[in-house]
Amino acid sequence: MNDRSQRAQWASHLRDEAGAIAEQQVTAGDTHAPVEGPLPHSRDDTGAAVRAAIRAEREHCAAFVASFAAQAKLLPVLPDATPQQLQSAAALALHIAEALRTGAGG
């Protein structure tokens, strides 16, 4: 939707839909709550949702990788490592986690 009238029409549709959902909620009563609905169908909103999903997945992966900086995670994986090797492995895990968070390296 590139022209202004189409965007205005779609915005009006979304407002109408939100009103209908609010009205349904009133009729449903307190025992029912709406769940997250579909994304708005505009190029801008879909792009923002994709970027948010990518950020969330990167953070999820980064947190998992960063957890390997803890000795409790490293020792079972590297039982024969020296303290210096464990320290290096922990630093590497944190470095990888940061790269995932920032999108560096690919």
Stockholm file with secondary structure:
# STOCKHOLM 1.0

chainA/1-106         MNDRSQRAQWASHLRDEAGAIAEQQVTAGDTHAPVEGPLPHSRDDTGAAVRAAIRAEREHCAAFVASFAAQAKLLPVLPDATPQQLQSAAALALHIAEALRTGAGG
#=GR chainA/1-106 SS CCSHHHHHHHHHHHHHHHHHHHHHHHHHCTTCCCCCCCCCCSHHHHHHHHHHHHHHHHHHHHHHHHGGGSHHHHHHHCTTCCHHHHHHHHHHHHHHHHHHHHTTTC
#=GC SS_cons         CCSHHHHHHHHHHHHHHHHHHHHHHHHHCTTCCCCCCCCCCSHHHHHHHHHHHHHHHHHHHHHHHHGGGSHHHHHHHCTTCCHHHHHHHHHHHHHHHHHHHHTTTC
//
